[in-house]
């Protein structure tokens, strides 16, 4: 099914099941989670700020910013979020990111895609959002990504460094700031301290905070298995992220477990593998939610790289897993902007339809 045709299917579960295919639909939509009960989670939904954040140390301006983010776009008022993130021009080079669709070299088109796609917010660089802020900051919530992996030095290195400061984000009208920490890397301790300070300042100024909680260490690959996306290690990265008061956690979808055991480092507990998770992707993702203070801090999973014809089914699958696990939404970029805008809008809408479908419930 083409992306544009899928847009006409709407929010019915039959259309979503059709995109997944019979086997995946049964595997994901019929799953019953027997690990951590949904009743123990703080689940997304209307009134999430009142239920979860109103008793916290977040000041009224932060609560206002979070509510503005929750209330925008096609998912406005549901408690779920759909964010368009486009900072790839730095970390993947402008050519690698935008050559497939050169209109996105112009940052205004990034904001237009988020608007037309019905997103809750657009996340991008200081330069992109600064170039269009007077025209759009009052029309869609801005998330200014303040650090990036500079990828032009030779040989390449992997370190998130500050490209912007919190005050700049505030002055261009941002609703939130975003940042990445490479947990597990040699530079992670410095990054944790930098971003903890930045998030504190953002909260003082009334902005929300979103943390990309990514793992980065070549030692996390062992015997052909990549544990950068293991539920136990990504779950711990999430737990560190909420500790420095990220309001929303962005994490890659887990596809394995047992990182601590395979790599033989750190400390964990056998119940993480026997009771708190299984090998089902919904259960693995629920363990990520559990580590976000049982869902007090919303988990949004990333949509991943664009693979072409399979993008739509992959994006919908990720959204179904996230929603049924107890997550708060999806943050998908390359799958949307590396194709004509009309198709990008349709793909974003297809993701959002998962969260708008009342028949897709918590597992």
N, C-alpha and C positions, 0 to 999 in steps of 0.2 A: 504494500500500500504506500502511495506517495505521501509526503508530508502534507502537501496542500489538501489532498483528499481526506487525510486523517482529521484535519481541522473541522470538517463538516460533521464528524461523528459525534462531537459534543462530549458531554460529561457522563454518558450512560456507560454502565460497566461492560456491556456487550462490545462497544467500540474499543474500550481499553483492553479487554480480553483478546479481542481480535488482533490488536497490535502486538500483544505478548506471544500469541500462538497458543494452541491448546495445551501443550505440555507445560510451558512456563506459567500460563494462567492458573492451571490447577495447582502447580507447585507453590505459587506465591499467594494466590487469593484464597486457597482453602487451608493454609497453614494455621495451626493453633500453637501459640507460643507457650511452652511449659517450663520456661526458665524463670525470669523475673516477671511476676504478674503485672498486667497493665494497671491494676488498681493501686500499685505502689508508685506509679509514675505521675509526674505533673504533666498532663497531656495538653497539647496545643488546643486552642479553641477560643471562642468569643470570651472576653473578659480575662484573658491570660494575665494582663498586667495587674488587674485588681486581685486576682487569685494568688499570683506568685511573687510579683515584684513590689507590691505596695508596702510590704512590711520590711523591705530591705533597706540598705544604706544608700540606694540610688536616690539622688535628689529629684524634686519634682520636674526639673527641666529634662533630666534623663528619661524619666517616665513618659514625659510628653514626646520626646524624640522616638522612643520605642513604639509608642502608640501611633505616631505618625507613620512609621515604617509598616506596622501591622495593618493600618487602615487604607493603604494605597493599593491601587491596581485591581486586577480581577480577583485576587484572593483577599481583598480588603475586608476586615471584619471576621475572618474565619479563624484567625490565630496562626495561619500558615503563611509562609513567605516564599516568593520566587524572586531571586536576585540575578541580574545580569552582571557578571564580572568580566571586565576586559582590561587586564594589566599586562597581557601577553606581549605587547610591543616592546617591553623592556626585557623580560625574562626569556622570551623565545625569538626575539628580534622582530622589528616591524615587518620585514620581508616574510619571515616564516609565518607570522600571524595573519597579515593582511593581504599578501599577494593573491590568495584565492579569491578575495573580494575587496579590491582596492578602495572602495568608498569609505572603508573604516579607517584608512589613514587619517581621515578627517574625524576628529573626536566627536563632533556634533552628531554624526550619524550613529555613534555608539549610544548616545543619550536617546536619540529618536527611536532606535530599536527597542530599548527598554520601555519607553513610553508606549509605542505602538504594540509592543508585546504584552502589555498589561502587567509589567513587573512591579513588585513592591518597591524596588530600589535599583539603582545602577551603581556598581562599584568600579572605580577606575583610578587612574593616576591623578596626581595633583595637576599635571599639565592638561590632561583631557578635560577634567571637570572644571578647572580654572578657565579654560578657553570658552566654556559655554555657560558659566554659572549664572550670569545675569539674565539669560534667556530661559533657563530651565530649573534653577535651584528651588523655585517656588512651585514647580509643576510635578516633580518627582524627587523623593528622597535621594540625596547623594551620600555615598560611602567613599571617603577618600582613603585609598590604600597608601600608607605612609612609608612602607619599606618594600624593597625589592631585591632580587638576586641580580646584581649587575653582571652581565654575561658577555661583555666585550673584551675584558682583560684576557691576556693570553699568557700561559695556558688558563683555561677556564677554572674558576673556583666556585664554590657554592657557599654563599654567605648572604644573609638578608641584612642590608644596610639601609639606614634612613635616607630617603629621598625628599621627605617633607616633614614639617613639624605640625603639631596639633593645632597651634594657633592659625596656621595657614588654612587648615581644613575648616576651622570655625569661621574664619573671615570670608570664605567663599560660600558659606551657607550650608555646610554639610550637616546632615542628620546624624551621621555616625562616622567613626574612623575604623579602618581595617588594617590588619598587620599580619605578617607571617612569622612564626618561629619554627626553625628547623630543629625540633627536639631530637636529641641523640647525637647532634653534630658537635664538633670541637668548639664552635662558636655559640652554642645554645645558651650557655650561662650568661654571656653578655647580652644576647638577644632577649632573654627573659627579663633581665633588669631594665633594659631600654624600653621594652614594650609595657612592662608593669608601670613604669613612670609615665609613659605616654597615655596609657589607659586611665590612670589617676587624673591626669590633667584633662583628658577628654570628658570624664565624668564631672569634674569641677566646672567645665564650660557648658555642660548640659547635653553632650553628645553621647550616643550609644557606642558600644565597642563590639567588633567582630574579629575573631582570631582564627586565622588559617593554621590549624594545629598539625603540621606536617612533620613526618619523620625524615631524617636524612643522615645516613651512615652506610658506607659500603659494606660494613660488617653485618648489616641487617639482611643481607642476601647470603643464604647458606644452602649448599647441596641442591641448587636449582630452585629453591623456594624464596620468594621475595617477601620478607616479613615487614616491609614498610607498610603493608596494608593488613597486618594481623590485628585481630580484634583486641587482643590483650595489650599490645603495644600502642595502638592508636587510642584505645580507651584510656590508657595512662596519660598519653599526650593531652587528651581532652580534659582529664582531671587536673593536670597542671595548668591548662588554659583557664578553666573556671576559677582556679585558685588566685590568678592575678586579675580576676573580675572581668573576664570577657562576658558580655551579655548573650552573645550567640557564638557558637562554635562551628567552624567549617572543617569538615574532615572527609577524607576519601572513603568510599564505601569499602568495608572490610571484605576480603575474599578468602581469608584463612585465619588460623589461630595458632597458639602455641609458640609465639615468638620468644617468650621468656625461657621456655623449656629447651627450645632448639638452640638458642644462642648461649644458654647457661650463664645468664647474668641477671642482676637485680633480684627482686623478691616478688613472689606472687603466692597464690594459694591454689591447691588442687581443685577446689570447688569452682574456680573460674572456668575450668574446662569440663567438669562433671555435672555442675548444677546451674551455673550462671550463663552458660552458652552451649550451643550445639553447633553442628556444621552447617545448619541452615542459614542463608544470608540474612533473614529477618532476625534470627536470634543473635547472630554476630553483631548486627547493627544495634539491636537492643542493648547489648553490653556497652556499646559506645554511648547510648543515651543514659544508661545507668551511671556512667562516669561523668556525665554533665549534671551532677547533683540530682539524679533521678529525673532529669528533664526540666529542672528549674531554669537552666540555661539551654536554650533551644539548639538542637543539632540540625545543621543543614549539610547535606552531603553534596559533593561536587559531581558535576555531570561527566567529567573526564574528557579526554581528547576526542576530536572528530575522527570517525573511521569511515565516513561516507554514507553508503546506503543504509547501514544498520543503525545510524544515529538515533532515529526516532524510537525504535524498539528499545534500544539501550537506555535512552533517557527516561522513557515511561517505566521500564523495569526498575531503574534506580529510584524513581519517585514512589512506586508502589512499595518497595522495600523500606524506604525511609518512613513513609506514612504509617505502614503497618507495624513498624518497630517502635513508633512513638516519637519519631523525629518531627522537625518543624518545617521542613521544606527542602528545596533544591536550589543550588547556585550553579548555573550552567552557562558557559560562555562560548567556547569554540564551536560546539555543535550548532549554535545559533548564528554567530556572525561570520562563519566561514562559508556562507551560502547566501543566495539572494535574499534581500530583506523580507520579502513576502514569505519565503519559506522559513526564515528564522523566526518570524512572528508566529507562524503556524506551529513550529516545534515548541516554542515557549508556551503557547496556549495548550498544546497537548500535555505538557508536563503539569500545568496548572489544573487541567481537567481532572487529573488523578486526585488532587486535593479537594476539588469541588464535588467529586462523586461521593454521595452519601453511602453507597454500597461498599466502598472500600474502607474498612474499619480497622481499628487497632487489633493486632493479632493476640 
